[in-house]
Amino acid sequence: MSARTWRPDGPGSFQAPDGVRVVQDHVGRRWTKRGPRWTNTGTHFIRWRVLVANHGPVTEVTPP
């Protein structure tokens, strides 16, 4: 299965699909879901729609 990608102007850009827990942004940073929000530092949290809009496209990271 190939990794899914979300773009700011595409479907799925407003709400994170079920089961998505880790994504990688366009510069290679990993973002993890903690509760309803996403973080790459552990201290600063943003919503999915902001993540996709400001850091997209984002690609799902599949566990090894």
FENKA-V233211 format. One record per pair of residues at least 6 apart in sequence whose ideal C-beta (glycine too) atoms are under 7 Angstrom apart, sorted by the first residue. I is the first residue (numbers start at 1). J is the second residue. If there is no record, write none. Layout:
((I | J) (I | J))
This chain:
((3 | 59) (3 | 60) (3 | 62) (4 | 60) (5 | 57) (5 | 58) (5 | 59) (6 | 12) (6 | 13) (6 | 52) (6 | 56) (6 | 57) (6 | 58) (7 | 13) (7 | 56) (7 | 57) (8 | 52) (8 | 53) (8 | 56) (13 | 49) (13 | 52) (14 | 49) (15 | 48) (16 | 33) (16 | 48) (20 | 60) (21 | 32) (21 | 33) (22 | 30) (22 | 32) (22 | 61) (23 | 31) (23 | 58) (23 | 59) (23 | 60) (23 | 61) (24 | 30) (24 | 58) (24 | 59) (24 | 61) (25 | 31) (25 | 55) (25 | 56) (25 | 58) (26 | 55) (26 | 56) (26 | 57) (29 | 40) (30 | 40) (30 | 61) (31 | 38) (31 | 39) (31 | 40) (31 | 51) (32 | 38) (32 | 39) (34 | 45) (37 | 45) (37 | 46) (37 | 47) (38 | 45) (38 | 46) (38 | 48) (38 | 51) (39 | 45) (51 | 58) (52 | 58))
